Amino acid sequence: MAKKIYSRREFIKKNSLTGLGTILAMNATTHAMFSQIQTDTLKPAILGGSPVRNKPWPVWPMWNIETDEKNVIDVMRSGVWCRAGVREDVSVVSEFEKKWAETIGSKRCLAVVNGTNALIISLKMLEIGGGDEVIVTPYTFIATISAILEAGAMPVFADVDPGTFQIKPENIRKKITPRTRAILPVHILGLPCDMDPIMEIARQHNLLVVEDACQAWLAEYDNKKVGTIGNAGCFSFQNSKHLAIGEGGAIVSDDNEFMDKCHSYHDTGRRYGQMADLVGGVYVIRGNNLRMTEYQAAIGLNQLRRLDEQTTLRNRNAAYLSSKLSAIPGILPYKLYPKVTRASFHLFPFRYKKEEFSHMTRQEFLRAIGAEGVRGSGGYSGNLNMMPYLDDTFRTKNYQLMYPAEMLNYERFIEQNRCPESERLCNEEAIWFSQNMLLGDYSDMDDIYNAIEKVHKNSARIKAGI
Ligand SMILES: Cc1ncc(COP(=O)(O)O)c(C=O)c1O
């Protein structure tokens, strides 16, 4: 077939029509594509739609090759890896202790192997042990309770205020008996406990206070760093923690005699400070070996440089996210006590009310937001006030010798230690986001909000699976 010869005018007309056609066709395709994308983004990711977020969250722990490696390598090359005991002037562990004490406004600090042992040493050196009761929250990591049991004491559980997730002072008061020796407030999730009424109860009943600040570095109550309010404060520097060393812990206190005792105990009972006056040669008390190493302290010094700035960022993002989330029915973000001047937000907690989400279970909700690229967790799922590890301990020879039979009756113990508010948090309502998610910017917080809002809007569809 002969080729049609177009005039210039005809050529332009045809091609512009073709162009227009192409544009129109393209527009139709783009429109279809766009509405497809729109439908995809509106459709819950768990049902095959596009997720709200595809990006990763900030990685934890943080490590800067340029600034963080020299001092660790210096320690390795020095050959002095264990605590440089007598040479405090050259010990990196001593330097770390001084910096941590200064940072949180405590007279003294002792670095130890981990937070669990910081608690055990504190309880033991305050002479809390067999026959004593220690009042504590059930909403905590198991190490808090194991420490009480390791010291030979009896945990007595006081229920929490579900709004703040913290032990409720009125509930502490109800649990006091002639055996009560101490209160162990845990600033759980990095949110400070209501310390004024707790200290007041302790004063009225002549009780000791050991703060578990293992999740609460730089958190403040009434402008005072938590861990420095009671008789002793304990910290953890485990891998997930804001001052991450891998493993590590610290005890802080203003009481020189107590701190000298702790030092001596953690160093095989070797004499130290006022403990040097005791007769008995080098080893003046029965001790343990719970020393931090020099290279751990070097890592800690590096992490310490970032802590304040990161804490400010977590507080800023948590406040922003919390105010956005509180607009979604069924999402109840944490509350802080009026005297809290700073939190550390080891976790960002909120309560989830399934009634507002078409009765999706917490697990279904977590799966749905997880599919949107926002991973959360249900937090502590074991109820520490009623788990078999207690019965196991009560059956040991030592406990049988230290306590009357009725106190070791497991069923009776569980009945007397029920904590319905904490149990509801563990079993149904609590949801946490991890601290590294708070290290992004507002757009990252918006992703969290958008994922939850999308799941809320589509809860009936998700529940029905369509
Ligand atoms: C509240 C609480 N107490 C105690 C500990 C024990 O600390 P560590 O793991 O350093 O022994 C932890 C650790 O996660 C904790 O979260």
PDBQT file of the ligand as one rigid body, heavy atoms in Angstrom, charges set to zero:
ROOT
HETATM    1  C1  LIG A 501      13.006  -2.829  85.189  1.00  0.00    +0.000 C 
HETATM    2  C2  LIG A 501      14.265  -3.633  85.072  1.00  0.00    +0.000 A 
HETATM    3  N1  LIG A 501      14.882  -4.029  86.186  1.00  0.00    +0.000 NA
HETATM    4  C3  LIG A 501      16.022  -4.752  86.134  1.00  0.00    +0.000 A 
HETATM    5  C4  LIG A 501      16.589  -5.111  84.945  1.00  0.00    +0.000 A 
HETATM    6  C5  LIG A 501      17.821  -5.953  84.936  1.00  0.00    +0.000 C 
HETATM    7  O1  LIG A 501      18.873  -5.360  84.266  1.00  0.00    +0.000 OA
HETATM    8  P1  LIG A 501      19.978  -6.273  83.539  1.00  0.00    +0.000 P 
HETATM    9  O2  LIG A 501      19.365  -6.850  82.317  1.00  0.00    +0.000 OA
HETATM   10  O3  LIG A 501      21.068  -5.306  83.236  1.00  0.00    +0.000 OA
HETATM   11  O4  LIG A 501      20.389  -7.314  84.504  1.00  0.00    +0.000 OA
HETATM   12  C6  LIG A 501      15.992  -4.713  83.749  1.00  0.00    +0.000 A 
HETATM   13  C7  LIG A 501      16.539  -5.091  82.451  1.00  0.00    +0.000 C 
HETATM   14  O5  LIG A 501      15.876  -5.131  81.447  1.00  0.00    +0.000 OA
HETATM   15  C8  LIG A 501      14.786  -3.965  83.822  1.00  0.00    +0.000 A 
HETATM   16  O6  LIG A 501      14.154  -3.583  82.703  1.00  0.00    +0.000 OA
ENDROOT
TORSDOF 0
